[in-house]
Amino acid sequence: MSINRRQFLRRAGMLTALGLGGTFAFTGFRKKEVAVAAEYGIEKKADLASRWAMVVDMSKFKSEDDYKRVQEACHTLHNVPEEIGNTKEEIKWIWKDDYHHTFGAGQNKYLDEHVIEAPFMVLCNHCENPPCVKACPTQATFKRRDGIVAMDFHRCIGCRFCMAACPFGARSFNFRDPRPFIKEVSTEYPTRTAGVVEKCNFCYERLAKGQKPACVETSKGGLIFGDLDDPNSEVRKIISTKFTIRRKPELGTQPSVYYLVGGDDNA
């Protein structure tokens, strides 16, 4: 969707004048979420988890195939084009990045060389305090009650405020129509159009069916997923008993993705 500055400001002003920027808009999204929930059975299953979270066990990612397998599972399911011709226009939901880009400055410079040089699996952090939600003028980005930061692609006007607000670079913008670059379209998830922002959604469409996220299912133990509020869940036990780190904790966004760097030896 193409929109110029004047059109955007006019639309934002109309939302404010009509009172759609506050409670009414949130209520509208709640109604939409309930309608979608009824279709996919989310209401019943989402109640079982009040705070989804993920642990990335880096000791399980030992080869290029370990990273590639996880990325392909996610991107194939969600119709994310692998190659679009321009690296600046690439779309990514889950990918690998180096230590400094993943965790930022100010870290311990005396860390083990293997840790500093190792690539890390990164994705949307589904923050407890997501700045992208606050920045979105149309509430195309919103936080569900189970902690997932979701998107309504039809409401996205392509302003990219959410991308500017996200300190983790977890969002991609479709500068061109991505569909011609998809080798085989998956019917499990809708395709997007040019002018739309997208990102990881923790596979909420699979969670609604009682399934694990695609990346978790194919990670061979490298990604652990569960309810952070459940003291008996595997993610809660790992976070409670082992030393984990999160991306840029000083920003106060409270990411729901935790990194276990030491693996089984990290007690």
C-alpha positions as CSV (number, residue, x, y, z in Angstrom):
1,M,0.0,0.0,0.0
2,S,1.4,3.4,-1.0
3,I,0.6,6.4,1.2
4,N,2.2,9.9,1.2
5,R,2.9,12.0,4.3
6,R,-0.2,14.2,3.8
7,Q,-2.5,11.2,3.5
8,F,-0.9,9.6,6.6
9,L,-1.3,12.7,8.7
10,R,-4.9,13.1,7.6
11,R,-5.7,9.5,8.4
12,A,-4.0,9.8,11.8
13,G,-6.0,13.0,12.5
14,M,-9.2,11.3,11.7
15,L,-8.4,8.4,14.0
16,T,-7.7,10.9,16.8
17,A,-10.8,13.0,16.1
18,L,-13.1,9.9,16.1
19,G,-11.5,8.5,19.2
20,L,-10.2,5.5,17.4
21,G,-6.7,5.7,18.8
22,G,-7.6,4.5,22.3
23,T,-10.0,2.2,23.9
24,F,-12.3,1.8,20.9
25,A,-9.6,0.6,18.6
26,F,-8.3,-1.8,21.2
27,T,-11.9,-3.1,21.7
28,G,-12.2,-3.6,17.9
29,F,-9.0,-5.6,17.8
30,R,-10.2,-7.7,20.8
31,K,-13.4,-8.5,18.9
32,K,-11.3,-9.4,15.8
33,E,-9.0,-11.6,18.0
34,V,-12.0,-13.4,19.5
35,A,-13.5,-14.0,16.0
36,V,-10.2,-15.5,14.8
37,A,-9.9,-17.4,18.0
38,A,-13.2,-19.0,17.4
39,E,-12.1,-20.1,14.0
40,Y,-8.9,-21.6,15.1
41,G,-9.7,-22.7,18.6
42,I,-7.3,-20.2,20.2
43,E,-9.7,-19.3,23.0
44,K,-9.5,-22.8,24.5
45,K,-5.8,-23.4,24.0
46,A,-4.5,-19.9,24.7
47,D,-5.9,-20.0,28.2
48,L,-3.4,-22.8,28.9
49,A,-0.5,-20.3,28.5
50,S,-0.5,-16.8,29.7
51,R,3.1,-15.9,28.7
52,W,4.7,-17.7,25.8
53,A,8.5,-17.7,25.8
54,M,11.4,-19.3,24.0
55,V,14.9,-20.5,25.1
56,V,17.6,-20.7,22.4
57,D,20.2,-23.3,23.4
58,M,23.2,-22.3,21.4
59,S,25.1,-25.5,22.2
60,K,22.7,-27.3,19.8
61,F,23.6,-25.2,16.8
62,K,26.9,-26.7,15.7
63,S,26.8,-26.6,11.9
64,E,25.4,-24.4,9.1
65,D,22.7,-27.1,8.6
66,D,21.4,-26.5,12.1
67,Y,20.7,-22.9,11.3
68,K,19.5,-23.5,7.8
69,R,17.0,-26.2,8.9
70,V,15.3,-23.9,11.4
71,Q,15.2,-21.0,9.1
72,E,13.8,-23.0,6.2
73,A,11.0,-24.5,8.4
74,C,9.8,-21.0,9.4
75,H,10.2,-19.3,6.1
76,T,8.6,-22.1,4.0
77,L,5.6,-22.3,6.3
78,H,5.0,-18.5,6.3
79,N,5.8,-17.7,2.7
80,V,8.9,-15.7,3.3
81,P,11.0,-15.4,0.1
82,E,14.5,-16.6,0.5
83,E,16.1,-14.5,-2.2
84,I,14.6,-11.3,-3.5
85,G,17.6,-10.0,-5.5
86,N,18.6,-7.2,-3.1
87,T,20.0,-7.8,0.3
88,K,18.6,-4.5,1.5
89,E,15.1,-5.7,0.6
90,E,15.4,-9.2,2.1
91,I,12.6,-10.5,4.3
92,K,13.5,-12.4,7.4
93,W,11.6,-13.9,10.3
94,I,14.4,-15.9,11.9
95,W,18.0,-15.6,11.0
96,K,21.5,-15.7,12.4
97,D,23.7,-12.8,13.4
98,D,27.0,-12.2,15.3
99,Y,27.4,-11.6,19.0
100,H,27.8,-7.9,18.8
101,H,24.8,-7.3,16.6
102,T,22.7,-9.6,18.7
103,F,23.5,-8.3,22.2
104,G,24.9,-4.8,21.5
105,A,27.7,-2.8,23.0
106,G,28.8,-2.9,26.6
107,Q,29.2,-6.6,26.9
108,N,32.2,-8.4,28.6
109,K,35.1,-8.1,26.2
110,Y,36.9,-11.0,27.9
111,L,34.2,-13.5,26.9
112,D,35.3,-16.8,25.4
113,E,36.3,-16.3,21.8
114,H,33.9,-19.0,20.7
115,V,31.0,-17.1,22.2
116,I,32.0,-13.8,20.5
117,E,32.5,-15.4,17.1
118,A,29.6,-17.8,17.1
119,P,26.4,-16.8,15.1
120,F,23.2,-16.5,17.2
121,M,19.7,-17.4,16.1
122,V,17.6,-14.2,16.3
123,L,13.9,-13.4,15.8
124,C,11.2,-11.1,17.1
125,N,11.6,-11.1,20.9
126,H,7.8,-10.7,21.6
127,C,8.7,-8.2,24.3
128,E,6.6,-7.7,27.4
129,N,6.9,-4.0,26.8
130,P,6.9,-3.8,23.0
131,P,7.9,-0.4,21.7
132,C,6.6,-1.3,18.2
133,V,3.0,-1.6,19.5
134,K,3.2,1.9,21.0
135,A,4.6,3.3,17.7
136,C,2.0,1.8,15.4
137,P,-0.6,4.5,14.5
138,T,-3.2,2.0,13.2
139,Q,-2.7,-0.8,15.7
140,A,-1.7,-3.1,12.9
141,T,0.8,-4.3,15.5
142,F,-0.7,-5.4,18.8
143,K,0.0,-7.6,21.8
144,R,-2.2,-10.6,22.5
145,R,-3.0,-11.6,26.0
146,D,-0.7,-14.6,25.8
147,G,2.3,-12.3,25.2
148,I,2.6,-12.7,21.4
149,V,3.2,-9.5,19.5
150,A,1.0,-10.0,16.4
151,M,0.3,-8.2,13.2
152,D,-2.8,-7.5,11.2
153,F,-1.4,-7.1,7.7
154,H,-4.5,-5.5,6.3
155,R,-4.2,-2.6,8.8
156,C,-0.5,-1.9,8.0
157,I,-0.1,1.3,6.1
158,G,3.6,0.9,5.5
159,C,4.7,3.9,7.6
160,R,7.5,1.7,9.2
161,F,7.2,3.5,12.6
162,C,7.3,0.0,14.1
163,M,10.6,-0.7,12.4
164,A,12.1,2.5,13.8
165,A,10.9,1.7,17.3
166,C,12.1,-1.9,17.3
167,P,15.7,-2.0,18.8
168,F,16.3,-5.5,17.6
169,G,15.8,-5.1,13.8
170,A,13.2,-7.9,14.0
171,R,10.9,-6.5,11.3
172,S,11.1,-6.5,7.5
173,F,9.4,-4.3,5.0
174,N,8.1,-5.5,1.6
175,F,9.6,-2.9,-0.8
176,R,8.2,-5.0,-3.6
177,D,5.6,-7.7,-4.0
178,P,7.2,-10.8,-2.4
179,R,4.9,-13.4,-4.0
180,P,6.8,-13.8,-7.2
181,F,9.9,-14.7,-5.2
182,I,8.2,-17.6,-3.3
183,K,9.1,-20.9,-4.8
184,E,6.2,-22.8,-3.5
185,V,3.3,-21.0,-1.8
186,S,2.2,-22.5,1.5
187,T,-1.6,-22.7,2.0
188,E,-1.1,-22.7,5.8
189,Y,-0.4,-19.0,6.0
190,P,-1.4,-15.9,3.9
191,T,1.0,-14.2,1.5
192,R,1.7,-10.5,1.9
193,T,1.8,-7.5,-0.5
194,A,4.2,-4.7,-1.2
195,G,4.1,-1.9,1.4
196,V,3.6,-4.2,4.4
197,V,5.8,-4.9,7.4
198,E,6.1,-8.4,8.7
199,K,7.9,-10.5,11.3
200,C,7.9,-13.7,13.4
201,N,4.6,-14.5,15.1
202,F,5.7,-17.4,17.3
203,C,3.6,-19.6,14.9
204,Y,0.3,-18.6,16.7
205,E,-1.6,-20.4,13.9
206,R,0.1,-23.7,14.9
207,L,-0.3,-23.0,18.7
208,A,-4.0,-22.8,18.0
209,K,-3.9,-26.4,16.8
210,G,-1.9,-27.6,19.8
211,Q,1.3,-27.7,17.8
212,K,4.8,-26.3,18.5
213,P,6.2,-23.5,16.4
214,A,7.8,-24.8,13.2
215,C,11.3,-23.7,14.2
216,V,11.0,-25.4,17.5
217,E,9.8,-28.7,16.0
218,T,12.8,-28.8,13.6
219,S,15.5,-27.5,15.9
220,K,16.4,-30.8,17.5
221,G,16.3,-29.3,20.9
222,G,18.0,-26.0,20.0
223,L,14.8,-24.1,20.6
224,I,12.6,-24.7,23.6
225,F,9.2,-23.2,23.8
226,G,6.5,-23.0,26.5
227,D,4.6,-21.0,29.1
228,L,6.8,-18.8,31.2
229,D,4.1,-18.5,33.8
230,D,4.0,-22.3,34.3
231,P,6.6,-23.3,36.9
232,N,6.5,-26.8,35.5
233,S,7.2,-25.8,31.9
234,E,10.6,-26.6,30.4
235,V,11.4,-23.0,29.6
236,R,10.6,-21.9,33.1
237,K,12.8,-24.6,34.6
238,I,15.7,-23.7,32.3
239,I,15.4,-20.0,33.1
240,S,15.1,-20.7,36.8
241,T,18.1,-23.1,37.1
242,K,20.5,-21.9,34.4
243,F,22.1,-18.7,33.5
244,T,20.5,-17.2,30.5
245,I,20.9,-13.8,28.8
246,R,18.5,-11.6,26.8
247,R,19.0,-9.1,24.1
248,K,19.6,-5.5,25.2
249,P,18.0,-5.9,28.7
250,E,19.0,-2.3,29.5
251,L,16.2,-1.0,27.3
252,G,13.5,-2.4,29.5
253,T,11.5,-4.1,26.8
254,Q,11.6,-7.5,28.6
255,P,12.2,-9.9,25.7
256,S,10.5,-13.3,25.8
257,V,13.4,-15.0,24.0
258,Y,16.3,-16.2,26.3
259,Y,19.7,-17.4,25.3
260,L,21.4,-20.4,26.9
261,V,25.0,-20.0,25.8
262,G,26.6,-22.7,27.9
263,G,24.2,-25.5,27.2
264,D,24.2,-28.5,29.5
265,D,27.3,-27.3,31.2
266,N,25.7,-24.0,32.2
267,A,24.3,-24.7,35.7
